[in-house]
Amino acid sequence: MTDITVSPLDATKSRERAAFVDLGRRFAAQLPHSVPQMRAEQLELINPGKNPFFGHAEAQLFLAHRHGKPVGRISAHIDRLALEAPAEQGMGPGTGMFGYFDAEDEAVASALLAAAEDWLRTQGMNRVLGPISMSIWEEPGLLVRGQDHAPMIMMGHHPERYAGYIAGAGYAPAKHLYTYDLPVAREFPPLVQRIVKSGERNNRIRVRPIDLDNYESEIEIVLEILNDAWSQNWGFVPLTEAEVAYTGKKLRPLIHPEINRIAELDGEPVAFMMTLPNVNDLFARTRGKLFPFGWLATLRWLRKPMHAGMRVPLMGVRKRLHNSRLASQLAFMMISQIRQSASSVFHSDRGEVGWILEDNQGMVAIADAIDSSINREYVIYEKDL
């Protein structure tokens, strides 16, 4: 590895952020089924002055060079909110992370991982998880199954060889994450239909679309339920008020009431399901560019994303209802309404649910009950430092 040098970058400098992002884009362009993302969006996510994640986190970016040519990249980062989490939930004291991992070969990968680990040690960390790029809410895990088709919105896409590079550096799987493919036009099994009809007869339950006229307050409701519902999940880190506002603003153009639901019990919001049209369908045509003509296609698509795939990235039921029949009933009711709207309003024929933790028994049972099947698998790895 004497011909490989790994250098830290200054993320406050636009030129160095650009070098980091553009190298990642070069790697992505070489990968079958990869979809070009918006470069401005990628630059913003690693900008400490723009992304509120950095309000509770520190990060160091690295580039690897061989004979002056950039051949790999990695981030090392520490989320202070993750350090405060209970260790039994996957994070906890002493746990740092790596992300944005790309490497030309195993020697480069080894050098990059060593640099990230060394930086984390200097910050007092004794354990590392990754890849997590960069918040757990952004792109967690390395794709190990499903490289034969394009990823949906906000999901990573990685070559198969990366798993060997990471394992070769002494890492072991900490958690598997799944996404489930759902044929949208197909009716749900009779048992699920009966559960939905039973819920529709319950006067205590109301499932309604998100109200765009009160969008900010609706997003606050959704993310407040999320923080409560997911609070005991592996890897949970709460979203801050700044992150809620930032995420809500970014997602606003993708939110359509027909495919986003809030469930109320006796008038209290207790569950939600968020569905996003797969903007990667658009980016595949525009190559992730707004100019010179991509903005016209983008505006038309955002207004009504016909025939788009649909992804359910987030859903949640308040913690006090977990492990109850009512929780699954609310979930099935929201999924049923969203499926019908996705098919009838947007003429969608494919949906994706996830990611879902391998041991989230409630969500796995729901995914199985609606006849969905695993189509992509991600792994988060761990190593003691």
N, C-alpha and C positions, 0 to 999 in steps of 0.2 A: 504493500500500500504506500510505498515511499513516493510513487508518482502521483498520489492523490493528496490534495490539500483541501481542508474544510475550513471555511472562513465565516465568522459571524457577520450578520448584516444589521444595519441600523434601520429598524422599521419606521422610524420617524422621517426618513428620507425617501422621497417619492421615487428616485432613481433606483434605490435598492429594493423597494417594494416591487417595482416594475420588473426588475431582474428575476426576483423570486417567482412572481406570478407567470411571467412569460416562459420561464423554464418549465413550470408545471403544465402550461398550455402546449408546449412542444411535446412533452411526454404524452399528454392526452391525445394529441392529434395522431400519434402513431398506434393508438390502441383501437382495434376493431370495436364498433358499436358505441364508441365514445361520442358524446354530444358536446359541441362547443358551448361554453357558458359566456355570459357577458363579462368582459374583462373588467369593466368599471366596478361591477359587483364584487368580483374576486379581489380587486385592489382594496376596496372598502373594508372587507372582512378582516384584513390583516393590518389595518390602519388604526393605531391606538387613539388617534384623534377623532375617529368616526364610529367605530364599533364599541357600544357600551359594555361589551364583554370585558374590555380592558379596564373598566371601572373596578373590577374585583380580580383581575388576573395580570400576570406578567408573562412575556414571551420573548424568546430569542430565536431568530431565524438564522439558518445556515445554508450556504451553497457549497457544493463540492466541485472541484475542478481537477481535470487531468490534462497536463501539458497545456494549461491555459484555457481549455474548453470546459464549459459548465456541464457536469454529468450527473448531478443529483441535488436534492434539496430536502430539508426537514425543518420542522419547528420543535422547540422544547418549550413547554409552558406550564405554569402553575396557576390553578384557580383557587383563590383563597376560600371561596364558598365550598369547594369540594373538600378542602382540608378540614372544614368544620363538620363534614358529614360523618355519620357513624361508619366505622371501618367495615362492619358486617354488610354494609350496602355498597361495597365496592370501591369507594373512595377513601376518605379519611386522612388523618395526620400522616405526613411524610410522603404522600402520593403525588408525583408529578406526571406529566403526560408528554407524548410526542405526537406529531401530526404532519400533514402536508408532506407525506413521504413519497419520494420518487428517486429511483436509482437506476443507472445504466447497467450495473452488474452487481454481483454479490460483494465484491471488494469495496465498491463505492457505498453500498448499503451498510456494510460493517463500519466503515469510517464515519458515516453520517450518524448512525445509531450511537456509536461511541462518543461522538461530540455532544449529542443531545443528553446522553447519560451523564457525561462529565459536568455539563452545565447544571443539570438538576442536582447533582451531588453538591456543587458549590452553593446551591440555594438551600441545602439542608434536607433534600429529599432522600428517602431510602427505598423507594419503590417507584416503578414507572408503568403506566398504562398507555396503550396506543394500538393503532393510530386513532386519534380523536382530533378532527380538524375543524375548528379548534375548540369550540364549545361542544359539550355533549349533545346540545340541541341542534348542532349543525350537521356534520358528517362523521358519525362515529363508526369505527370498525373498518376492517379490510375485507373487500369482496373476495370470497373464496369459492363461491358457486353462483353461476348466473352470468358469466362473461359472454354468453352467446346471444344476449339481447341488450338493447340500450337501457340505461337506468332512467327511472322517472325523476321528477323534480326533487332536488335536495337529497339525492342519493349518490354515493361515491361509486366510481368504476375503476377497477384496478386489474393489472395483469396477474395471471396465476402465479408467476414466478416470485412475486413479492412475499407470499406466504413462506416460501422456503428461505428467503433472505432473512426474514424476521425470526423464524424458528432457529436458523443457523446462528443467530446472535444470542441465543440462550433464552428466548421468550417462549412462554407457554400460553395456550388459550385461557382467558379469564371468563369470557362470556360470548355466547353465540347469539346473534340477532337475525331474525327472519323477516322477509317480506312475503306476502301472500297474494297470488294472482286470483282475481275474481272475474268470471265472465258476467258482465253487467246485465246483459239482456236476458239471462236465464233466471227463471223464477226460483225463489228459495224453496227448500224442501218443505213438505207439508207440516212437519213439526214446528219449524220456525214460523210459518204462516199462522199457525194456531196461536203461538205465543204472541205474535204481533196483534192479532185480532183481539185476544184477551186484554192486552194493554189498551187498545183503542176503546174498549168498553169501560175502562176504569176512569171514572170522572176526576180522580185525583191527579191524573197524568195529562200533561199537555206537551206535545212536541211541536216546536215552532221553528220557522226559518230565522236566521240572524237578521236583525233589523238594521239595514244600512243607514237609515236616517239617524240612528243613534250608535254609529259604528264604534266610536271610542269606548263608550260604556259597555257595549256588547263584548268587545275584545277584553276589557278588564274582567268581565264575568267569566269568559272562557278561560283566561289564563289564571284566574283565582281558583277556579275548579281544578285546572290542571295541576297547580302547585299542591293542592290538597290531595287529589286523586293519585298522583305519582309519588307522593312524599316518602313512601316506604319501598319504592322500587330500587333495584340495583342501579347504581350510577346516577341517582337523582341529585341534581343541583338546582335549587330554586331560581326561577327567573326573577330578576329585579324589576322595579318599576320602570327604570330607564330602558331595560331590554324589552319589556312589554310594549312600551310606546314605540320603540324602534322597530320591533318585529311587526306590530300592527300596521304601521305606516308602509312598510315594505310589502306586506301581503295584501294590502287593500285592493290593488288592481286585480288580484286573483280570486277575491272573495265574491261568490255568487250565492244569493240567499237560497236558491233552489237546491243547492248541494251542501249547505252548512246548517246544522241544527243545534238548538238548545232544548233540553228536556227539563220540564218543571214538574215538581211534586208539591201539591197544595200551594201552588204559586211561587215556590222557591226554585231557582235554577239549581239543578243537582247533577246534570250531565251535559255533555256536548260532544259533537263529532264535527271535525273540520275536514273538509275535502277541497283539494286544490286541483284544477285542471293541469295536466302535464305540460308545462311550458317547454319541456324538452322536445315535444312534438314540433313546436314552432322553431326552436333554436336549430333543430336539425335542418330546417329549410333555409333559415337566414344566416346560418353559420355563427349564431350568437352575436350578430352585428345589428345595430340600429341604422347605420348609414351605409350606402346612400339611400336604399329603399326599404330597409328592414323595419323602419319605424312605422310605415304604412301597414305592413303586414301585421306588426305587433298590435297596433291600435285596433285593427279589425278583429284580430284573434282574441284580444282581451275582452272586447265587448261581448262576444258570444263565441266561446271556444268549441265550435261544432266538431264532432267526431274525435274530440281529444280523449286520451286516456285520463283516468281520474285516480288520484292518490289520496288515501286517508293517512296523513302523517301523524295526526293527534286525535285522540279521543279520551274521555275520562268520565268517571262517575265518582261522586264524593265518597271519601274514605269510609264514612259511617255506613254506607250501603254496600260496601264490598262483601262478597261471598253471600249475597242475598239473591233470591229469585228476581227481585225487582231490578237489581243491577243489570242482569242479563236481559231482562225484558226491555228495559230502556235502551240498551245497546241494539237489540234486534229491531226495535221500532225505528230508531234513527237510521240504521243501516238500510232498512227496507224503504223508507221514504227517500233517502238519498239515491239508492239504486234506481228507483223508479224515475226520479227526476233526471238523473244522469242519462238514462236510456231515452226517455220521452222528450226531454227538453233539448239535450245536447247531442243526442244520437250516439252516445258513447257505447262501445262494446267491450271495453276492458277497464278494470279497476285494479288497484293495488292497495293493500292494507299493510301498514308497517312503517318503521320496524317494530317487531314484537320480540321481547326477550324470550329465550328458549324455555325458561321456567315460569313464565307468566301464565299459569294454568288457566285463569279465567279467559284471557284473550285468545290463547291457543284453542280452547274449547269453542269459543265463538267462531273463530276462523274455520275450524273443522265443521261446525254445524251449518255454515252457509256454503259448504262445498267449495271452499277456496283451497289452493294448494301452494306450497312453498315454491317460489321461483327465484329467490336470491338469498344467499346466506353471507353474513358478515361476521368477522371475529375481532374482538378486542383482546389484545395480548397483554401479558404482564411479566414483569421481571423484578427481582430484588436487586437493589443497587449496593 
